[in-house]
């Protein structure tokens, strides 16, 4: 059974709902150790003074914030610990906002919220009310000595809490040097682009997408653990002489390819239906032929009986 990472309550107004938080995402990255090629021994990182070259004990290390080159403001670790906010046992909700108003750029990590045994009814009431109003609860919480902005929202029939970035942690496009110079778009080209988007439209299915690099890396690890040969993926040849393609031509080619894929899928479906229909028709004809043959046989027998009686 999963272990709760945090426990507390959702507080809004005079209402509080005791909950436990469980992680809703997992890291599937492959982690490596550094080894000495000659001996195979682990390579360790040691804390060494730049001045003396000697290893420094943790008790002799202080924390420094660099004001300018070589000039620091220093703090002891205990002083920094005293400045950290204490973990709280409550998510203080201050607002309920429309979920579509929150851009995904603000979300960080998500947790499932499970109610305590004594809080099932208020939990279900809050969940139903938020689903009805299509609202997310915005509040703050301190976990592991760090304050987070949070959004609680209905997800898959339960409440989920996502930690969020504060507004000053989001870099505006202008500050990143991305200009908002919007050029006038040709109507014909725009129509072609929208047709391409429509041709590639599909339902969101997250299981259809995979981390192919990690999958291949894990496969290589398994093969080497079995003593298999070391293989590497064939590198794709680099395009040394790229051609400049007209935007309209590129859109037209892409649209034709998308339509061709759609027709191919449609044709296979039609063929399948035709084959099924043909099989049904053939089966019906066979049944009809068998019935006619049985009828003729019966008539012939009655005729022969009449002749014998005569």
Protein Blocks (a to p, Z undefined) as FASTA:
>chain_A
ZZdfbdcdddehjbccddddddfbdcfbdcdddddfklopacddddddfklopacdfklp
ccdddfbghiacdddfklmmmmpccddfbdcdfbdcdfklpcfklpcbdcdddddfklmm
mmmmmmmmmmmnopacdddddeehiacddddddeehiacddddddfklpccfklnopacb
dcdddfklmmmmmmmmmmmgccddfklpccfklmmmmmmmmmmmnopacdddddddddfb
dcdddfklmmmmmmmmmmmmmmmmmmmmmmmmmmmmmmmmmmmmmmmmmmmmmmmmmmmm
mmmmmmmmZZ
